[in-house]
Amino acid sequence: MTLRVAFVNNMPSPAFEATDKQFARLLGKEAVLSRYWLAGTPRTAEVQAVAEARYRPLGHLYRCPPDLLVVTGAEPKAAELAGEAYWPELEDLLWWARSCVPVAVLSCLAAHAALWSFDSLARRRLGQKCSGVFSQRLERSDPLVAGLGQVAFPHSRWNDVPVGGLVEMGYRVAAGWDGGWTIASAERGQCLFVLFQGHPEYEPLTLLREHRRDARRYLNGEGPYPAVPVGYLDDEGEEILAQFAARATSGPPDPALMALFPFQAAARHVRARWRGASRGLAVNLLGLVHQRAAGPLYSGRSA
């Protein structure tokens, strides 16, 4: 049985196409993706043209519910989730999924959006960005992580929802560590919502690209200089980035320094420890989708 997956891409311009490829690779050939976009997310004219050519408006999705709904995150712009330009459209989508979709995977900001909309669990701003690859403690009885060995997953976020609130509201935490939760799930309505606060879909160089983007923002006067992602590079790679950081912050921010950013040198020292575990997670997830799509709530749907 080939699974019908609705992929709703809410990423802004810099990561729009990369995020599409990441989730397509994570889910594999067993999943056939139909692509949709949220109209309220600001994008460049070039990316908007890509969205209009390859993606559909959400109205098409509502006419043909999928076996699996995947909603990506987006870089936070507003202090409160309800202040995001796309919030009404995103909230309507989440509530529709409760009664029409067997399983929904919500990534990063989309996960925080569901926790706020369904359970009044507010995100909190971290003192510094959580960026890196973190070894996980797994709930071995959870089918999402069944059979996985030692696991480390990437995180890249400025916000967090405390794990205690999730547990109180009945969410099951499948993976996490002392710094927070990574994967959690709960039934809401007739849908199993699987929340990714981490990024198992990331490609090996995604965190390095984000680090370079944040360094560029600093040199353009747009924020703090980013810390080196934790647990992501070997010692030599961390030293390469630390040396550039020292130079970049030794005087007034100078955008011209980005020409010297050691991307290729650092890339040779990346440790992509999560790839095997991410594929195992995807296999387990798709198995759950098969079970629920064939179950009594959804088996009578027309294809």
Buried (B, 14 or more C-beta within 10 A) or exposed (E): EEBBBBBBBBBBBBBBBBBBEBBBBBBEEBBEBBBBBBEEBEBEEEBBEBBEEEBBBBEEBBEEBBBBBBBBBBBBEEEEBEEBBBBEBBBEBBBBBBEBBBBBBBBBBBBBBBBBBBBEBBBEEEEEBBBBBBEBBBBEEBBBBBEBEEBBBBBBBBBBBBBEBBEEBEBBBBBBBEBBBBBBBBEBBBBBBBBBBBBBBBBBBBBBBBBBEBBBBBBEEEEEBBBBBBBBBEEEBBBBBEEBBEEBBEEEBEEEBBEEBBBEBBBEBBEBBBBEBBBBBBBBBBBBBBEBBEEEEBEEEEE
